[in-house]
Amino acid sequence: MNFPENLKYTKDHEWIQIDGDTGIIGITDFAQGELGDVVFVELPAVGKLVKAHESLGTIEAVKAVSDLYAPLSGSVTAVNPELEKTPEIVNKDPYGKGWMVKVKISNPSEVAGLLSAAAYRQSIGK
């Protein structure tokens, strides 16, 4: 299982790549594996204000429907348009083409509450 070192993680199985005041959010390799084949992703509208740990949308898979949670507070600046027609890219490339949402981070101090790759790996027993 792959957990890139340059990302931060949540206990709810989201990852965020932080570049200045922008964060790119998706779900982890572990999460997509647990969900199974992703068939639909519902994402927020651009401009929506989100708070850390609140639901951003949902991910529907063959096995279950799961919430996508915001790792950090901010405003949505983009959603991945590819997921509308090919949601299965979340399974194939969860850290690349399967990204879900971009946010402009409003509270950088929240980063301290996120997990490193090693801490996330430990939290899921991998």
Backbone as CSV, one residue per row, in Angstrom:
resi,resn,N_x,N_y,N_z,CA_x,CA_y,CA_z,C_x,C_y,C_z
1,MET,0.836,-1.181,0.000,0.000,0.000,0.000,0.883,1.247,0.000
2,ASN,0.446,2.240,-0.719,1.242,3.432,-0.950,0.736,4.604,-0.105
3,PHE,1.653,5.240,0.649,1.334,6.436,1.431,2.458,7.452,1.230
4,PRO,2.332,8.317,0.209,3.407,9.271,-0.079,3.789,10.120,1.131
5,GLU,5.086,10.263,1.326,5.635,11.000,2.472,5.352,12.499,2.404
6,ASN,5.133,13.048,1.196,4.939,14.497,1.049,3.516,14.956,1.359
7,LEU,2.636,14.010,1.706,1.249,14.348,2.005,1.003,14.308,3.498
8,LYS,-0.083,14.946,3.922,-0.585,14.847,5.288,-1.878,14.045,5.227
9,TYR,-2.223,13.397,6.329,-3.356,12.475,6.347,-4.287,12.750,7.518
10,THR,-5.529,12.251,7.396,-6.491,12.335,8.497,-6.808,10.921,8.965
11,LYS,-7.357,10.816,10.150,-7.787,9.512,10.654,-9.006,9.011,9.882
12,ASP,-9.651,9.911,9.142,-10.817,9.542,8.330,-10.416,9.106,6.924
13,HIS,-9.105,8.962,6.666,-8.555,8.405,5.423,-8.527,9.368,4.239
14,GLU,-8.472,10.675,4.536,-8.223,11.651,3.471,-6.746,12.015,3.483
15,TRP,-6.270,12.484,2.333,-4.930,13.047,2.252,-5.057,14.476,1.748
16,ILE,-4.032,15.268,2.063,-3.972,16.630,1.537,-2.534,16.948,1.173
17,GLN,-2.371,17.504,-0.004,-1.067,17.988,-0.457,-1.117,19.499,-0.318
18,ILE,-0.214,20.037,0.476,-0.223,21.466,0.761,0.871,22.165,-0.043
19,ASP,0.455,23.213,-0.766,1.383,24.019,-1.551,1.026,25.478,-1.279
20,GLY,1.773,26.094,-0.356,1.456,27.467,0.050,0.128,27.488,0.769
21,ASP,-0.836,28.273,0.241,-2.149,28.341,0.883,-3.193,27.492,0.158
22,THR,-2.724,26.584,-0.699,-3.619,25.705,-1.444,-3.441,24.266,-0.980
23,GLY,-4.548,23.576,-0.850,-4.510,22.158,-0.514,-5.290,21.356,-1.533
24,ILE,-4.704,20.237,-1.965,-5.387,19.309,-2.858,-5.770,18.103,-2.006
25,ILE,-7.033,17.692,-2.073,-7.578,16.667,-1.191,-8.062,15.452,-1.981
26,GLY,-7.842,14.280,-1.401,-8.360,13.033,-1.970,-8.474,11.999,-0.869
27,ILE,-8.767,10.759,-1.261,-8.804,9.680,-0.273,-7.578,8.791,-0.461
28,THR,-7.208,8.120,0.607,-5.994,7.311,0.600,-6.176,6.005,-0.174
29,ASP,-5.051,5.399,-0.489,-5.031,4.098,-1.136,-5.769,3.080,-0.260
30,PHE,-5.560,3.158,1.049,-6.247,2.268,1.983,-7.764,2.448,1.876
31,ALA,-8.227,3.706,1.860,-9.664,3.997,1.810,-10.295,3.481,0.525
32,GLN,-9.654,3.729,-0.609,-10.248,3.268,-1.866,-10.293,1.750,-1.911
33,GLY,-9.302,1.090,-1.318,-9.299,-0.369,-1.267,-10.417,-0.917,-0.391
34,GLU,-10.673,-0.242,0.728,-11.740,-0.659,1.633,-13.116,-0.427,1.003
35,LEU,-13.262,0.658,0.252,-14.546,0.970,-0.375,-14.872,0.021,-1.517
36,GLY,-13.861,-0.380,-2.258,-14.090,-1.167,-3.465,-14.276,-0.237,-4.650
37,ASP,-14.899,-0.739,-5.686,-15.035,0.027,-6.926,-15.889,1.274,-6.724
38,VAL,-15.265,2.447,-6.925,-15.975,3.726,-6.789,-16.833,3.930,-8.037
39,VAL,-18.126,4.219,-7.813,-19.059,4.383,-8.929,-19.622,5.803,-9.051
40,PHE,-19.477,6.612,-7.989,-20.004,7.979,-8.034,-19.331,8.802,-6.946
41,VAL,-19.003,10.054,-7.275,-18.431,10.976,-6.301,-19.232,12.273,-6.351
42,GLU,-19.758,12.693,-5.201,-20.494,13.949,-5.100,-19.585,14.952,-4.394
43,LEU,-19.268,16.039,-5.072,-18.330,17.032,-4.543,-19.021,18.381,-4.350
44,PRO,-18.438,19.241,-3.501,-19.063,20.542,-3.234,-18.896,21.499,-4.409
45,ALA,-19.684,22.556,-4.386,-19.576,23.600,-5.401,-18.332,24.450,-5.149
46,VAL,-17.737,24.938,-6.227,-16.624,25.873,-6.106,-17.140,27.100,-5.358
47,GLY,-16.349,27.579,-4.410,-16.737,28.728,-3.603,-17.274,28.350,-2.234
48,LYS,-17.650,27.092,-2.063,-18.186,26.649,-0.765,-17.120,26.775,0.315
49,LEU,-17.517,27.294,1.468,-16.624,27.362,2.621,-16.754,26.065,3.396
50,VAL,-15.621,25.463,3.720,-15.625,24.200,4.455,-14.825,24.347,5.741
51,LYS,-15.209,23.568,6.736,-14.488,23.557,8.008,-13.817,22.213,8.178
52,ALA,-12.661,22.210,8.818,-11.930,20.974,9.072,-12.848,19.953,9.742
53,HIS,-12.768,18.730,9.288,-13.494,17.575,9.832,-14.976,17.540,9.460
54,GLU,-15.436,18.500,8.645,-16.825,18.463,8.195,-16.898,17.817,6.816
55,SER,-18.056,17.268,6.492,-18.232,16.564,5.220,-18.126,17.538,4.039
56,LEU,-17.353,17.107,3.046,-17.186,17.852,1.793,-18.076,17.288,0.693
57,GLY,-18.443,16.031,0.849,-19.201,15.341,-0.180,-19.263,13.865,0.162
58,THR,-19.643,13.062,-0.835,-19.732,11.625,-0.605,-19.068,10.846,-1.731
59,ILE,-18.663,9.642,-1.371,-18.060,8.718,-2.321,-18.911,7.453,-2.281
60,GLU,-19.466,7.111,-3.422,-20.309,5.918,-3.493,-19.535,4.819,-4.191
61,ALA,-19.481,3.673,-3.552,-18.806,2.511,-4.112,-19.769,1.334,-4.105
62,VAL,-19.339,0.241,-4.707,-20.168,-0.952,-4.755,-20.508,-1.415,-3.338
63,LYS,-19.541,-1.324,-2.423,-19.724,-1.824,-1.058,-20.435,-0.852,-0.121
64,ALA,-20.236,0.451,-0.299,-20.723,1.416,0.692,-20.731,2.834,0.138
65,VAL,-21.398,3.719,0.880,-21.325,5.155,0.626,-20.589,5.755,1.817
66,SER,-19.613,6.607,1.544,-18.796,7.171,2.608,-18.678,8.679,2.428
67,ASP,-18.593,9.393,3.549,-18.379,10.833,3.482,-16.920,11.136,3.180
68,LEU,-16.698,12.233,2.479,-15.370,12.799,2.272,-15.288,13.989,3.219
69,TYR,-14.293,13.988,4.092,-14.157,15.051,5.089,-13.031,16.012,4.732
70,ALA,-13.218,17.268,5.092,-12.199,18.291,4.857,-11.081,18.145,5.895
71,PRO,-9.840,17.958,5.455,-8.729,17.902,6.411,-8.460,19.254,7.067
72,LEU,-8.709,20.341,6.315,-8.454,21.707,6.790,-9.618,22.610,6.382
73,SER,-9.756,23.724,7.073,-10.777,24.715,6.726,-10.322,25.542,5.533
74,GLY,-11.292,25.998,4.744,-10.960,26.854,3.619,-12.128,26.989,2.663
75,SER,-11.847,27.523,1.485,-12.878,27.652,0.464,-12.488,26.797,-0.741
76,VAL,-13.476,26.138,-1.299,-13.257,25.258,-2.444,-12.935,26.115,-3.668
77,THR,-11.791,25.834,-4.293,-11.379,26.579,-5.486,-11.524,25.762,-6.762
78,ALA,-11.596,24.431,-6.624,-11.756,23.558,-7.797,-12.207,22.176,-7.338
79,VAL,-12.912,21.497,-8.229,-13.235,20.083,-8.037,-12.753,19.355,-9.290
80,ASN,-12.441,18.087,-9.131,-11.912,17.308,-10.247,-13.045,16.966,-11.221
81,PRO,-13.055,17.592,-12.409,-14.146,17.354,-13.359,-14.154,15.933,-13.923
82,GLU,-13.016,15.264,-13.912,-12.919,13.904,-14.452,-13.746,12.906,-13.655
83,LEU,-13.949,13.183,-12.361,-14.652,12.226,-11.508,-16.123,12.080,-11.869
84,GLU,-16.677,13.091,-12.539,-18.080,13.014,-12.925,-18.311,11.889,-13.926
85,LYS,-17.413,11.766,-14.911,-17.610,10.727,-15.922,-16.790,9.462,-15.671
86,THR,-15.698,9.560,-14.913,-14.870,8.379,-14.649,-14.472,8.316,-13.167
87,PRO,-15.442,8.070,-12.271,-15.135,8.039,-10.837,-14.145,6.936,-10.454
88,GLU,-14.034,5.909,-11.299,-13.132,4.794,-10.992,-11.655,5.188,-10.994
89,ILE,-11.307,6.393,-11.465,-9.898,6.795,-11.389,-9.450,6.963,-9.941
90,VAL,-10.413,7.111,-9.015,-10.066,7.150,-7.592,-9.417,5.824,-7.188
91,ASN,-9.890,4.713,-7.735,-9.317,3.408,-7.434,-7.961,3.217,-8.104
92,LYS,-7.840,3.706,-9.323,-6.619,3.483,-10.100,-5.470,4.398,-9.696
93,ASP,-5.775,5.644,-9.321,-4.729,6.635,-9.049,-5.190,7.597,-7.947
94,PRO,-5.341,7.100,-6.695,-5.911,7.941,-5.637,-5.086,9.180,-5.289
95,TYR,-3.779,9.153,-5.550,-2.931,10.300,-5.197,-2.593,11.196,-6.394
96,GLY,-3.074,10.830,-7.556,-2.778,11.609,-8.760,-4.055,12.078,-9.420
97,LYS,-4.424,11.392,-10.510,-5.614,11.779,-11.275,-6.909,11.643,-10.480
98,GLY,-6.878,10.897,-9.368,-8.062,10.698,-8.555,-8.263,11.735,-7.458
99,TRP,-7.515,12.871,-7.518,-7.739,13.943,-6.535,-9.194,14.401,-6.630
100,MET,-9.690,14.997,-5.549,-11.107,15.355,-5.534,-11.380,16.848,-5.475
101,VAL,-10.748,17.545,-4.532,-11.080,18.946,-4.277,-9.808,19.748,-4.021
102,LYS,-9.798,20.991,-4.487,-8.744,21.940,-4.119,-9.374,23.010,-3.239
103,VAL,-8.654,23.383,-2.183,-9.145,24.424,-1.287,-8.073,25.484,-1.057
104,LYS,-8.534,26.707,-0.826,-7.655,27.778,-0.356,-7.731,27.702,1.165
105,ILE,-6.613,27.358,1.793,-6.566,27.106,3.232,-6.745,28.412,3.999
106,SER,-7.697,28.409,4.948,-7.970,29.627,5.714,-7.353,29.609,7.115
107,ASN,-6.974,28.433,7.613,-6.415,28.342,8.956,-5.207,27.403,8.959
108,PRO,-4.026,27.909,8.575,-2.834,27.063,8.468,-2.444,26.362,9.772
109,SER,-2.880,26.879,10.911,-2.519,26.240,12.185,-3.143,24.848,12.313
110,GLU,-4.192,24.557,11.532,-4.825,23.237,11.590,-3.930,22.123,11.050
111,VAL,-2.921,22.484,10.275,-2.000,21.481,9.717,-1.359,20.657,10.829
112,ALA,-1.132,21.274,11.976,-0.500,20.572,13.105,-1.323,19.380,13.572
113,GLY,-2.615,19.354,13.297,-3.477,18.255,13.711,-3.534,17.093,12.731
114,LEU,-2.833,17.212,11.610,-2.838,16.152,10.603,-1.736,15.135,10.879
115,LEU,-1.861,13.971,10.259,-0.906,12.882,10.466,0.155,12.848,9.370
116,SER,1.363,12.437,9.745,2.403,12.145,8.763,2.077,10.796,8.125
117,ALA,2.778,10.438,7.063,2.567,9.134,6.435,2.816,8.011,7.434
118,ALA,3.873,8.126,8.235,4.195,7.084,9.222,3.104,6.973,10.284
119,ALA,2.603,8.098,10.754,1.549,8.084,11.774,0.248,7.524,11.201
120,TYR,-0.058,7.857,9.956,-1.263,7.310,9.323,-1.132,5.797,9.148
121,ARG,0.014,5.380,8.662,0.267,3.936,8.466,0.064,3.204,9.790
122,GLN,0.581,3.766,10.865,0.448,3.157,12.187,-1.029,3.124,12.617
123,SER,-1.780,4.189,12.308,-3.185,4.260,12.720,-4.053,3.195,12.056
124,ILE,-3.645,2.739,10.869,-4.419,1.699,10.182,-3.763,0.323,10.287
125,GLY,-2.666,0.274,11.029,-2.004,-1.006,11.257,-1.250,-1.556,10.069
126,LYS,-0.701,-0.679,9.230,0.036,-1.127,8.036,1.508,-0.826,8.127
